Amino acid sequence: MSRKFFIATEEEILEGKVTDIYYIRTYQVLEKKGKLDIEVTMDVHSYSFPKNYEWAVFCGLNEVLNLFIGKNVDVYAMDEGTIFRLYEPVFSIKGPYREFGVYEPIIDGILRQYVSIATRAARIKLAAGDKTVIFFGIRSIHPALAPLADRAAYIGGCDAVSGVLGSELLKIQPVGTMPHELTLIFDKVEEAWKSFDEVMPQEVPRYLLCDTMYDERTEVWLAAKTLGKRLAGVRLDTPSSRRGDIRKLLQEIRWILDINGLKDAKIILSSGVDEDTITLTRDLVDIYGVGTAIAFPPSVDLAFDIVEKEGVPYSKRSKLPGRKQVYRCLSCFRDEIKLFTDPAPEKCKYCGGEVEPLLKKFIEKGKLIRELQGEKEVKKYVLEQLNRIAKS
C-alpha cells in the first residue's frame, strides 16, 4: 500500500533511514577496512549566519537526543533555548563512528529547521517588545511539520500559536480570530459577526476580521456599531499590495474605534508581518499575527563535523579542530570558546565577571542523565536572554 503522505515515520528516522546514500556507502567502506568503530568527536556549529543576524536560538535538542538513547555515545549540548553565536558548538557527540555517522543529515535537518524558526520568532518578539505575537504560520508548511513549527515558534518567544495539534502537544490554548470564509458564507459581514458572537463561548474574545468585503475603515465602523462594547478588537489581514500607507491606515482605525467609545479595543495586524513592519507600527498595534516570516525564515546553517579522531584534534580545512567548550559571562553576556581539555577561565576576559560553561552532559554511554526542560521553561529562558540583548 502506498503512503498517503510522502513523509518519514518516527521509526524510519530513528533507524537512520532518512539519510544520504553516501553515508551508507561510507559505512560499507569503513566496515570493510575495519575503521567503522574508530572513536571520533563531532560538533554541530554554525560558521555563517543570515544577513544582519548576530545570534541564533538553539532549539530541537530533545528530538536529536532521542536518536542516541541506548547507543554507546556521550553527548554534550547547550540547554535548549540558549542563544548562541558564530563558531560556537551547540551539540557535541563522542563515540564509535558507526553509532552516529549515518545520522548526520537527520541531525542537521532537525536542528536547522528548529533553530531557524525559533531564531526568527525571537527576532520578531524582540522587535515587538511587550506587544503580543501569535504564530499563524502552519498553513505555510506541510502539515506533518506544523506541530514542530508551533513548538519552535513558541520556544522562540511567540506568546501563542493558532495550531490546534501544536497547542495540544504544547499543553497551551490555541489562539486565533476568524477566517474570511466565515464572513463570505454569510450574505452580510454583520450577520457573520453576530453569529460568531452568538455561538462562541464567553471566554473567546470578540476579535473581528475587518477587511473582507469593504475597506478597513468601513468594516471597523460596522463592527463597532454591530457589537458595541462587546467588540474586543479588530484584525486587519490586508495584503501588502492593498495596504498603501500602513501607519496612516492604522491611525485611522484607532481613531474610528476611539470615537465609538472603544478605546480598549485592540488592533491586530496580520499578513506579511515581519520585523520591519513591527518597528514601523509598534505604537499603533496591540497584537501581531505572524505567519510566513517565521514559518519560512532565513536558514541558520548548521554543520555536523568531525573535530577529533581517537582523542586528537582533527578536522577538515575551514573548521577549528578539537573538542570545545563555550564559557558565557554572567555579567556582560559575552562568550569565550576554549578547548574542552583546557582549564576553564576563572573570570571573563572582557569584564572580569563570573563565567559558566554552556555545553553540559546530557547522555552518558547511551543513558540520558540530565533532566529536559518543558517548553514553557525553555521559552522563559529565551525571553530572559532577549531581555539582556534588548538592554545591551
C-alpha positions as CSV (number, residue, x, y, z in Angstrom):
1,M,0.0,0.0,0.0
2,S,1.4,3.4,-1.0
3,R,1.7,6.1,1.6
4,K,-1.0,8.7,1.8
5,F,1.6,11.3,2.8
6,F,5.2,11.4,1.5
7,I,6.8,11.7,4.9
8,A,9.1,9.6,7.1
9,T,7.8,7.7,10.1
10,E,9.3,8.0,13.6
11,E,10.7,4.5,13.2
12,E,12.4,5.4,9.9
13,I,14.0,8.4,11.4
14,L,15.3,6.5,14.5
15,E,16.6,3.8,12.3
16,G,18.7,6.3,10.3
17,K,16.9,5.6,7.0
18,V,16.4,9.3,6.3
19,T,20.0,9.8,5.3
20,D,22.0,10.3,2.1
21,I,23.3,7.4,0.1
22,Y,26.9,8.4,0.6
23,Y,26.7,7.7,4.3
24,I,25.5,4.2,3.6
25,R,28.5,3.8,1.2
26,T,30.8,5.3,3.8
27,Y,29.7,2.7,6.3
28,Q,30.3,-0.1,3.8
29,V,33.8,1.2,3.0
30,L,34.8,1.7,6.7
31,E,33.3,-1.7,7.7
32,K,35.3,-3.5,5.0
33,K,38.5,-1.7,6.1
34,G,38.0,-2.1,9.8
35,K,37.6,1.5,10.6
36,L,33.9,1.9,11.4
37,D,34.5,1.8,15.1
38,I,37.1,4.5,15.2
39,E,36.3,6.9,18.0
40,V,35.5,10.4,16.8
41,T,34.0,13.6,18.3
42,M,31.6,15.5,16.1
43,D,30.3,19.0,16.8
44,V,27.3,20.9,15.5
45,H,28.1,24.6,14.9
46,S,27.4,27.5,12.5
47,Y,30.1,29.2,10.5
48,S,27.7,31.7,8.9
49,F,24.5,33.5,9.9
50,P,21.9,35.1,7.6
51,K,22.4,38.8,6.9
52,N,22.1,41.1,9.9
53,Y,22.0,38.1,12.3
54,E,24.4,38.3,15.3
55,W,23.0,35.3,17.3
56,A,20.6,32.4,17.0
57,V,18.4,30.3,19.4
58,F,19.4,26.7,20.0
59,C,16.3,24.5,19.5
60,G,15.5,20.9,18.6
61,L,17.7,19.3,21.2
62,N,15.1,16.9,22.6
63,E,14.4,15.3,19.2
64,V,18.1,14.9,18.5
65,L,18.8,13.3,21.9
66,N,16.1,10.7,21.1
67,L,18.4,9.4,18.3
68,F,21.1,8.4,20.8
69,I,19.3,6.9,23.8
70,G,20.7,3.4,24.1
71,K,23.8,3.9,21.9
72,N,27.4,3.8,23.0
73,V,27.9,7.6,23.0
74,D,28.4,10.6,25.2
75,V,26.5,13.7,24.3
76,Y,27.1,17.3,25.4
77,A,24.9,20.2,24.4
78,M,23.8,23.7,25.2
79,D,20.5,23.8,27.0
80,E,17.6,24.1,24.6
81,G,16.7,27.8,24.2
82,T,20.3,29.0,24.6
83,I,21.2,32.0,22.4
84,F,24.5,31.2,20.6
85,R,26.9,32.9,18.3
86,L,29.1,32.0,15.3
87,Y,31.6,29.2,15.6
88,E,30.2,28.0,19.0
89,P,29.5,24.3,19.2
90,V,25.9,23.8,20.3
91,F,25.9,20.0,20.3
92,S,28.8,17.5,20.6
93,I,28.9,13.7,20.5
94,K,31.7,11.3,21.1
95,G,31.8,7.6,20.4
96,P,32.4,5.0,17.7
97,Y,31.6,6.5,14.3
98,R,29.2,3.6,13.5
99,E,26.9,4.8,16.3
100,F,26.1,8.2,14.7
101,G,27.7,8.8,11.4
102,V,24.6,7.9,9.4
103,Y,22.5,10.4,11.4
104,E,24.4,13.4,10.1
105,P,21.6,14.6,7.7
106,I,19.0,13.9,10.3
107,I,20.8,15.9,13.0
108,D,21.4,18.8,10.6
109,G,17.8,18.7,9.4
110,I,16.2,18.7,12.8
111,L,18.4,21.4,14.2
112,R,18.5,23.7,11.2
113,Q,14.7,23.7,10.9
114,Y,14.1,24.2,14.6
115,V,16.9,26.8,15.1
116,S,15.8,28.8,12.0
117,I,12.2,29.1,13.1
118,A,13.0,29.7,16.8
119,T,15.5,32.4,15.9
120,R,13.2,34.3,13.6
121,A,10.4,34.1,16.2
122,A,12.9,35.5,18.8
123,R,13.8,38.4,16.5
124,I,10.1,39.1,15.9
125,K,9.4,39.0,19.6
126,L,12.4,41.3,20.3
127,A,11.1,43.8,17.8
128,A,7.5,43.6,19.3
129,G,8.6,44.1,22.9
130,D,5.6,44.0,25.2
131,K,3.1,43.6,22.3
132,T,1.6,40.1,21.8
133,V,2.9,37.9,19.0
134,I,0.8,34.9,17.7
135,F,2.2,32.4,15.3
136,F,-0.2,31.9,12.4
137,G,2.2,30.1,10.1
138,I,1.2,26.4,9.9
139,R,-0.6,27.0,6.5
140,S,2.8,27.9,5.1
141,I,4.3,24.4,5.6
142,H,3.5,20.7,5.2
143,P,1.0,19.6,7.9
144,A,3.4,17.0,9.1
145,L,5.7,19.8,10.2
146,A,3.0,22.0,11.7
147,P,3.5,20.9,15.4
148,L,7.2,21.3,15.0
149,A,6.8,24.8,13.7
150,D,4.4,25.7,16.5
151,R,6.9,24.4,19.1
152,A,9.9,26.2,17.6
153,A,7.9,29.5,17.3
154,Y,6.6,29.2,20.9
155,I,10.1,28.5,22.3
156,G,11.4,31.4,20.3
157,G,9.1,33.8,22.1
158,C,5.7,33.8,20.4
159,D,3.0,34.4,23.1
160,A,0.7,31.8,21.5
161,V,0.1,29.7,18.4
162,S,-3.1,29.1,16.4
163,G,-2.4,25.5,15.5
164,V,-4.7,23.0,17.3
165,L,-2.4,20.0,17.4
166,G,0.6,22.1,18.2
167,S,-1.2,23.7,21.1
168,E,-2.3,20.4,22.3
169,L,1.2,19.0,22.4
170,L,2.5,22.2,24.0
171,K,-0.3,22.0,26.6
172,I,-1.4,25.6,25.9
173,Q,-4.6,27.0,24.5
174,P,-4.7,27.8,20.7
175,V,-5.4,31.5,19.9
176,G,-7.0,33.0,16.8
177,T,-9.8,35.1,15.4
178,M,-11.8,34.1,12.3
179,P,-11.1,33.4,8.6
180,H,-12.5,35.3,5.7
181,E,-14.6,32.2,4.8
182,L,-16.8,32.7,7.8
183,T,-17.8,36.2,6.5
184,L,-18.1,35.1,2.9
185,I,-20.5,32.2,3.7
186,F,-23.0,34.7,5.2
187,D,-24.7,37.3,3.0
188,K,-23.6,40.3,5.1
189,V,-20.5,40.8,7.2
190,E,-22.7,41.9,10.1
191,E,-24.5,38.5,10.0
192,A,-21.2,36.7,10.3
193,W,-20.1,38.8,13.2
194,K,-23.4,38.5,15.1
195,S,-23.4,34.7,14.5
196,F,-19.8,34.5,15.8
197,D,-20.8,36.4,18.9
198,E,-23.9,34.2,19.5
199,V,-22.1,30.9,19.1
200,M,-18.7,31.3,20.6
201,P,-18.3,30.8,24.4
202,Q,-17.7,33.9,26.5
203,E,-14.0,33.1,27.1
204,V,-13.4,33.6,23.3
205,P,-12.5,37.3,22.7
206,R,-14.7,39.0,20.1
207,Y,-11.9,39.9,17.7
208,L,-13.5,40.5,14.3
209,L,-11.8,40.3,10.9
210,C,-12.5,43.6,9.2
211,D,-11.2,43.6,5.6
212,T,-13.3,41.1,3.7
213,M,-15.9,42.9,1.6
214,Y,-15.3,46.6,2.1
215,D,-12.3,48.9,3.0
216,E,-10.9,48.5,6.5
217,R,-12.4,51.8,7.8
218,T,-15.9,50.9,6.7
219,E,-15.7,47.4,8.3
220,V,-14.2,48.6,11.5
221,W,-17.1,51.2,11.8
222,L,-19.6,48.5,11.1
223,A,-18.0,46.1,13.7
224,A,-18.1,48.9,16.3
225,K,-21.8,49.5,15.6
226,T,-22.6,45.8,15.4
227,L,-21.0,44.6,18.7
228,G,-20.5,47.8,20.6
229,K,-18.8,47.3,23.9
230,R,-18.6,43.5,23.2
231,L,-16.0,44.2,20.5
232,A,-12.6,43.1,21.9
233,G,-10.7,44.2,18.9
234,V,-10.4,44.1,15.1
235,R,-8.0,42.3,12.8
236,L,-6.6,43.6,9.6
237,D,-5.3,40.9,7.3
238,T,-4.9,43.1,4.3
239,P,-2.2,42.0,1.8
240,S,0.7,44.5,1.5
241,S,-0.3,45.1,-2.2
242,R,-3.5,46.8,-1.0
243,R,-2.4,48.5,2.2
244,G,-0.9,51.7,1.0
245,D,0.4,53.7,3.9
246,I,0.0,51.2,6.7
247,R,0.7,53.7,9.5
248,K,-2.0,56.1,8.2
249,L,-4.4,53.2,7.9
250,L,-3.8,52.1,11.5
251,Q,-4.1,55.6,12.8
252,E,-7.4,55.9,11.1
253,I,-8.6,52.6,12.5
254,R,-7.6,53.6,16.0
255,W,-9.5,56.9,15.6
256,I,-12.6,55.1,14.5
257,L,-12.5,52.8,17.5
258,D,-11.9,55.6,19.9
259,I,-14.7,57.9,18.8
260,N,-17.1,54.9,19.1
261,G,-16.2,54.6,22.7
262,L,-13.9,51.6,22.2
263,K,-10.6,52.9,23.5
264,D,-9.8,49.5,25.0
265,A,-10.5,47.6,21.7
266,K,-7.3,46.1,20.4
267,I,-5.9,46.3,16.8
268,I,-4.5,43.0,15.4
269,L,-2.3,43.1,12.3
270,S,-1.5,40.1,10.3
271,S,-0.5,39.2,6.7
272,G,3.1,39.9,5.7
273,V,4.2,41.0,9.2
274,D,8.0,41.0,9.8
275,E,10.5,42.9,12.0
276,D,10.3,46.0,9.7
277,T,6.5,46.1,9.8
278,I,6.6,45.8,13.6
279,T,9.2,48.5,14.0
280,L,7.0,50.8,11.9
281,T,3.7,50.1,13.6
282,R,4.5,49.0,17.2
283,D,3.0,52.2,18.8
284,L,-0.4,51.5,17.0
285,V,-0.8,47.7,17.1
286,D,-1.6,45.6,20.1
287,I,-1.3,42.1,18.7
288,Y,0.7,40.7,15.7
289,G,-0.3,37.6,13.8
290,V,2.9,36.4,12.1
291,G,2.9,33.5,9.7
292,T,5.3,33.1,6.7
293,A,8.1,35.3,8.2
294,I,8.5,32.8,11.0
295,A,7.5,29.6,9.2
296,F,9.8,30.3,6.2
297,P,12.8,32.1,7.9
298,P,16.3,32.6,6.6
299,S,18.2,29.4,7.2
300,V,20.6,29.3,10.0
301,D,23.2,27.0,8.5
302,L,24.4,24.3,10.9
303,A,27.1,21.7,10.2
304,F,28.0,18.4,11.9
305,D,31.8,17.9,11.6
306,I,34.5,15.7,13.0
307,V,36.7,17.7,15.3
308,E,38.6,14.9,17.0
309,K,39.8,11.4,16.0
310,E,40.9,8.9,18.6
311,G,41.2,11.8,21.1
312,V,43.4,14.0,18.9
313,P,42.2,17.4,17.5
314,Y,41.4,16.7,13.8
315,S,39.2,18.4,11.2
316,K,38.7,19.3,7.6
317,R,40.0,22.7,6.4
318,S,38.0,25.8,7.3
319,K,36.9,24.1,10.6
320,L,38.5,24.6,14.0
321,P,39.9,21.2,15.2
322,G,39.4,20.0,18.7
323,R,36.5,19.4,21.1
324,K,35.4,22.7,22.6
325,Q,33.6,24.3,25.5
326,V,31.9,27.7,25.4
327,Y,32.0,29.9,28.5
328,R,29.5,32.7,29.0
329,C,29.9,35.7,31.2
330,L,27.0,36.2,33.6
331,S,27.7,39.9,33.6
332,C,28.3,41.1,30.1
333,F,26.7,38.1,28.3
334,R,29.8,37.6,26.1
335,D,31.3,34.2,25.3
336,E,34.7,32.6,25.0
337,I,35.5,29.4,23.2
338,K,38.2,27.1,24.5
339,L,39.4,23.6,24.0
340,F,37.4,21.2,26.2
341,T,40.6,20.0,27.9
342,D,41.9,23.5,28.7
343,P,41.3,24.9,32.2
344,A,38.1,26.9,32.5
345,P,38.7,30.6,32.7
346,E,38.5,32.0,36.2
347,K,36.9,35.2,35.1
348,C,35.5,36.8,31.9
349,K,38.4,38.1,29.8
350,Y,36.2,41.1,28.7
351,C,34.8,42.4,32.0
352,G,36.1,40.2,34.8
353,G,32.7,38.8,35.6
354,E,31.8,35.2,36.6
355,V,31.5,32.7,33.7
356,E,29.6,29.4,33.2
357,P,30.1,26.6,30.7
358,L,27.3,26.3,28.2
359,L,27.8,22.7,27.0
360,K,26.5,20.2,29.5
361,K,26.5,16.4,29.5
362,F,23.1,15.0,28.5
363,I,23.9,11.4,27.6
364,E,26.5,9.1,29.1
365,K,27.0,5.8,27.4
366,G,23.6,6.0,25.9
367,K,21.8,6.9,29.1
368,L,20.0,10.3,29.5
369,I,21.5,11.8,32.7
370,R,20.1,15.3,32.6
371,E,16.5,16.4,33.0
372,L,15.0,18.1,30.0
373,Q,13.0,21.3,30.4
374,G,9.5,21.8,29.2
375,E,8.6,24.2,26.5
376,K,7.3,26.9,29.0
377,E,10.6,26.8,30.9
378,V,12.6,26.9,27.7
379,K,10.6,29.9,26.4
380,K,11.1,31.7,29.7
381,Y,14.8,31.2,29.4
382,V,14.8,32.6,25.8
383,L,12.9,35.7,26.9
384,E,15.3,36.3,29.7
385,Q,18.2,36.3,27.2
386,L,16.3,38.5,24.8
387,N,15.8,41.0,27.6
388,R,19.5,41.1,28.1
389,I,20.0,41.7,24.4
390,A,17.4,44.4,24.3
391,K,19.3,46.2,27.2
392,S,22.7,45.9,25.6
